[in-house]
């Protein structure tokens, strides 16, 4: 799949999410990973893995911040 198709897929997903009132991840690291996926530098499984790790890290930070 070429980058134009991946970009179109992402844009459709973003449009559907926005129409449903679902926020799209705005973390700069996630945005960079999406760009890497669009350019074909990483595959979708790697993007999912990285995002999962980002979410785990956030959960740990949130857990540790609770007194």
N, C-alpha and C positions, 0 to 999 in steps of 0.2 A: 504494500500500500504506500502511496506517495504522500508527501507532506500536505499537499492540497486536500486530499481526502481526509487525512487525520485532522486538519484544521476545520474542515466542514463538519466532521463528527463532533468535535469539541464545541463548535459554535451552536450546533443543533442542541446538544446536551445543555449548554448554558442557557439557551433561549427557553427550553422546556422547564428548566429549574426556575428561572426568573418568572416565567408565566405562572408557575405553581406557587410562587412566593417562597421558594427554597433558596436560602443564600448559597452562593458559590464560595468555596474556600478562597480567601484573599491573602493567605500567607505567601510572602515573596518566594520562599523556597519551593512551595508547591507550584506556584506559577512558573518558576524556572524549570521544574521537572516536566510540567505540561509542555513547555516549549521544547524541551529535549525530546519528548515523545513525538511531538508534531514534526520535528526535524528528522526523526528516525534514529536518534542517538541512543534511545533506550526503548524497550518494548513495553507494552501495556502492563504486563505482569510486574515488571520492575517499578513502574510508576505506582501501581497498587501497593507493592511492598514498601516502598519509600514512604508513601502516604500513611500506611498503617503504622510504621515506625514513628512518624511524626505525631500521630494521634496517641500512641503509647507514651511517648515522651511528655506530651502535654498532660496526660492523665497523671503521670508520676509527679510532675511539677505541681499540679493542682492538689494532689493528695498531700504532698509534702508541705504545701503552704497552709494547710488547715491546721490550726493550733490544737 
